[in-house]
């Protein structure tokens, strides 16, 4: 028995494939709002449950790229027979954080002879 509200409406795609899946982080938590794009330009955004659907991608295979704030960019390849659905789930790695610290000193207020700051 299929529940209509849980089955996405898929248009006919005889000259291509449907691509769907779920995007998660390394702990398995879903990532809503991730941007999914096929090499042919079709785009989708993951919903509140981390799912996405690209309804009709030309050909029987396609590369997809997924981006989400705070995560490294992910890529995958989808393959299916024409008119069929490729299920591609991706797990994102948390993006590395790089911090640059610059330290500068102004020695104009230090007395070079005693190592003490001058008295005002």
C-alpha positions, 0 to 999 in steps of 0.5 A: 500500500502506497501513501500518496503524500509520501510518493513524490509525483514523477513526470514521465522521463523516457529520455533520461533518469530521475535522481533522488536521495538523502543528504546527511552529515557524518553522524547521520543527521539530515541536512535540510537546505543543501543545494543539489545540481546535476552537470546538465544544470538541473537543481534541487534543494533538500527538504526538511527531511534531507531528501531531494529529487531531480525529476528528469536528467537527460541520458542514463548517467549524470554527475551531481554536486551537493553544497551546504553551508558548513560542509565540504562540497560533495560529488557523486555519479548517478546511473540508471536505465532510461526512464528509471530512478537512481537513488544517490545518498551522500554523507557530507564531511564537516568543512575544515576551519582555517583561522589566520592569526596576525600579531603585531606589536607597537614598541613605541611605548616601551623604554628600551633601557629598562624594559618598562613602559614610560610613566605618564 
